Amino acid sequence: MTAGAAAVASRAPARAGRAPVAALAAGLAPVPIVASAVAVVTVDSPFSHHLTPPCPFRAITGLWCPFCGGTRAVWAATHGDFRLMLHANALLPVYALFALWAWMAFLGRLTGWWRVPAPGGRAFYAVAVAVLVGFTVVRNLPGLGALAPPALS
């Protein structure tokens, strides 16, 4: 092996189906954290009281932000009520898919087991901002209360 090839091989991520244990542990660290948060939301209904601090955007403007109703949407999804989930926050499936995509890209890059392009780039962020701003505007228009999260009881 030439010196140049050895240098490239030493910088290459672990391949051949084996990753360092520390890298794999770091890549899997979010799993128990997210699972615990979802478990808390599943057990303790966010419809009876706040599980999270009130939204600062809503407190200041009185408008629903694109993340308002997210906790209630997670509760509805874990209980199989997808109609209520979409009513609480219609973008929850988009958020979940984006988070899964970003995590799979991160884990693949970390372990070297696969290559998934990481979300990013100017066009991606422009579309993401446009979707969030558009959803915020639409869910706050009069007569479109179906996109506003259900009230706490």
Residue pairs with C-beta under 8 A, 6 or more apart in sequence:
1 9
12 112
13 19
13 109
13 110
13 111
13 112
14 20
14 23
14 111
14 112
15 112
15 113
17 113
19 110
19 111
19 112
19 113
23 110
23 111
24 110
24 111
26 110
27 106
27 107
27 110
27 111
28 107
30 103
38 74
38 78
40 51
41 51
41 71
41 74
41 75
41 78
42 74
42 75
42 78
42 79
44 51
45 75
46 52
46 71
46 72
46 75
46 152
47 72
47 75
47 150
47 152
47 153
48 152
48 153
49 152
50 152
51 71
52 71
55 65
55 67
55 68
57 63
57 65
57 68
58 64
58 65
58 68
63 136
63 140
64 136
64 139
64 140
64 147
64 148
64 149
65 136
66 91
66 132
66 133
66 135
66 136
66 139
67 89
68 89
68 149
69 88
69 89
69 148
69 149
69 150
70 88
70 89
70 92
70 95
72 84
72 88
72 89
72 149
72 150
73 84
73 85
73 86
73 88
73 89
73 92
73 149
74 85
74 92
76 82
76 84
76 85
76 87
76 88
77 85
77 92
84 150
85 92
86 92
87 146
87 147
87 149
87 150
88 149
88 150
89 149
90 135
90 139
90 147
91 131
91 132
91 135
94 131
98 119
101 116
101 119
102 118
102 119
104 114
104 116
105 116
105 117
105 118
105 119
106 118
107 113
108 114
108 115
108 116
109 115
109 118
135 147
138 144
138 147
139 147
139 148
140 148
